[in-house]
Amino acid sequence: MKKHLLIVGLMFTFPFSPATAVTKCVALNSGTECSYVYPGAYAVDWTLNCTSNGTNITISGISQCSSTSGSIDGQTTTSLTVSNGTDDKYCWCKLVSPGVSPLVFHNTITNADFCARNCARDCALDSRDNESFRTAMFGNLSD
């Protein structure tokens, strides 16, 4: 009897946990071609429509003008400061689908109004055209 209780007791000392790891595969490679979707002035969201190996992929992200300066195109961060004033002239971009990236520095724009007007457009164009920016954007994705 003690032997059976010991075996049952040992069975419940090991936690039963479901498998939660997920791998997301997105067919982006050097042959991927993307078209830019103009988001409009003063937009926050941006989109690229891409085709890779016959598969259509929509890439979308958000933009933010901030008073937090970046030093180089492609620098990443996890947080920004927004002053809601003339200091918000630094354009940052974030991928939100098919994965989530850190915030990626695009550029210092002339002034806060010009940044607000064009940051989303610039994020889409840099994601399509700038290899170092794209590497920073797609190099550290999460779900």
N, C-alpha and C positions, 0 to 999 in steps of 0.2 A: 504494500500500500504506500509506504514511504517513497518507494522507487517511482510509482506513478505520479504522486504529488510533485516530486522533484522534476520529473519530465514536463508536466503541465506548467509548473512554475517557471521553468527555463524557457518554455515557449513564449510566455508573456513578458519576459524580460527584454526581448528584442522588439523594438518598436516596428510596427507595420506602417510603412509610409508609402504613399503613392508616388509613382514616377512623375516628377514635375519639370524635368529639364526638357526644353524645346529648342530645336535648331531651326532657324529660318533660313531658307535658301532663296536668294533673289538672283536671277540670271543677269547680273551686270558684269560686263567685261569690256575689253578694248574694242569689240565690235558693236557695242551698244550705241545707238543713235537716239538722241533726244531732241524734241522740239520744245521750244520755249512758249509758255502760255502767258501772255501779257496780263498781269494782275490788276492793272489800273493804278492811277495815282492814289497815294495815301492808303494803299492796301497793306495788310499784314501777312496774309497767306500768299504762298507762291507754289507753282506747279510746273513740273516737266512731264511730258508724255514721251516715254521711251519704248524702243523696240530692240529686243535682243534675242537672237536665235529664233525669230518668229513669234516671240512672246511679247505682248503689250504690258508695260509696267508703268503705273502712275507714281511719280515721286512727288511728295508734297512736303512743305515746310512752312515755317513762320519766320518773321523778321522782327527785329526790335532795334530801335534807335536808343542809344544809351549815353550816359556821361562817362561810362567805363571805357577807357581807351584800350585798344589792342596795339601791339607793337608791330606785328607782321600779319599779312593776309594769311589766314588759315590757323591762327592762334586759337586755342580753345579755352573755355572757362565753364563753370557750372552756375555762376550767378552774375547779375548785372545790377548797376545802380541807375535809376532813371530819375532825372531831376525835374522833368516836365518843364524844361526851359531851354535856353539857348545852348546849354552844354550837351544836349542830347544829339550829338552829331556823329556818333560812332555806330556804324551799321553792323549788327550781329545777326547771324542766321542759324536756324536749327531745323534739322530734318525731323519730321514727325511720322512719315510713312514712306517706305515699308518697315522702317526701324526708327529708333530715336537716337539722335546724335547729341553730343554736347553743343553748347553755343559756340559758333565758329565766327571769328572776326572777318568781316569783309573788307572794310576800309573806313577811313575818316572822310566824311563827306563835308562839303563846304560849310553848311550850317544846319541847324536842327530842322528847319522847314524842308530843305532840299532832301535831307535824310529821310524824313517821314514820307515824302512824296515818292522817293525812288528806292528805298532799301529793299523792299520785296522783289522788285524787278532785278536789282543787282544780285540778290541772293540766287535767284533762278539762273541768271546769266552766268554767274561764277560757278554754280554747280554744274552747268552744262559745259563751260569753256575753259575753266582754269584747273589744271591737273593737281596742283598742290592744294588748292582749296577743296577739290573733290576728295582727295586723299584724306584730308582732315575731317571732312563731313562724313564719309563712309567708312573711315578706318576704325571707329570705336562705337559701334551701334549696340543698342539694347532694345528690348521689347517695350 
